[in-house]
Amino acid sequence: MRNRNYECYFQRIDERDEVRPLSSTFLRVRGNEIGDILEVRAKIVGPKTDAEGRLASAALRIFEIIVKQACWRDFEDTLVSIQRLRDVEDERFGAYLSFTREAGSENSFNFALGLRAASDPQVRTKTYFSTDRWLTSTNPPSNRVDTSTSANCAHRAAAP
């Protein structure tokens, strides 16, 4: 069986000069054929900031939604660093988050959130809990996207 990846992209250029974007947002989401999201990457150039130099709430909302909808609540504390435009990298339970200033650029930032089952115990755990091993739920989760800041991730758990 071949492993297929699927990707979708979004790009918005707010301001540009003759050569490059001065203010833009780029987002890429990569998943597999059964709909699992494996990785989200973003790049923001020249983000709008408030009077205190923090990332404007509209741009921060992108990262809040990604972290909360992915149900990786372990990473919610990184949103403070992202809002302050400070580098932050974290890896927990086979998932990673990275928000870093692009090398050589004062005003460009890269973001990545994804799964990385690299160690033997993580690979074994992922295999053990795979959908191929267990019966699917008779009450599957809805595909509705909840964009509230208090997204309830419990609804994604399988029914007993």
SULMOJO-V839960 format. One record per backbone hydrogen bond with DSSP energy under -0.5 kcal/mol. CO is the residue of the C=O (numbers start at 1). NH is the residue of the N-H. E is the energy in kcal/mol with one decimal. If there is no record, write none. Layout:
BEGIN
CO:NH:E
CO:NH:E
END
This chain:
BEGIN
2:4:-0.7
4:33:-0.7
6:31:-3.4
8:29:-2.5
10:27:-3.0
12:14:-0.6
12:25:-2.6
15:22:-2.9
15:23:-2.1
20:17:-2.5
23:14:-2.7
23:15:-1.8
24:45:-2.6
25:12:-2.7
26:43:-2.3
27:10:-2.3
28:41:-3.0
29:8:-2.1
30:38:-2.5
30:39:-2.0
31:6:-2.7
32:35:-1.7
36:32:-1.7
36:38:-0.6
38:115:-2.1
39:30:-3.0
40:113:-2.4
41:28:-3.1
42:111:-2.8
43:26:-2.4
44:109:-2.7
45:24:-1.9
48:56:-2.9
50:53:-1.9
54:50:-2.5
56:59:-0.5
56:60:-2.5
57:61:-1.9
58:62:-0.6
59:62:-0.9
59:63:-0.8
60:64:-2.3
61:65:-2.6
62:66:-2.1
63:67:-2.5
64:68:-2.6
65:69:-2.9
66:70:-1.7
67:72:-1.4
68:71:-0.8
71:73:-0.9
72:75:-2.3
73:76:-1.6
75:78:-1.7
76:79:-1.5
77:80:-0.7
77:81:-0.5
78:82:-2.2
79:83:-2.5
80:84:-1.6
81:86:-2.9
82:85:-1.6
83:55:-3.8
88:99:-2.8
90:97:-2.9
92:95:-2.2
94:116:-5.3
95:92:-2.6
96:114:-2.1
97:90:-2.8
98:112:-2.5
99:88:-2.5
100:110:-3.1
102:105:-2.0
107:46:-3.5
108:102:-3.0
109:44:-2.2
110:100:-2.5
111:42:-2.4
112:98:-2.6
113:40:-2.9
114:96:-2.6
116:118:-1.4
119:123:-2.5
120:124:-2.7
121:125:-2.4
122:126:-2.6
123:127:-2.4
124:128:-2.7
125:129:-2.2
127:130:-1.3
130:133:-0.9
130:134:-1.1
144:146:-0.6
145:147:-0.7
148:151:-1.0
151:153:-0.8
152:155:-0.7
153:156:-1.6
154:157:-1.7
END
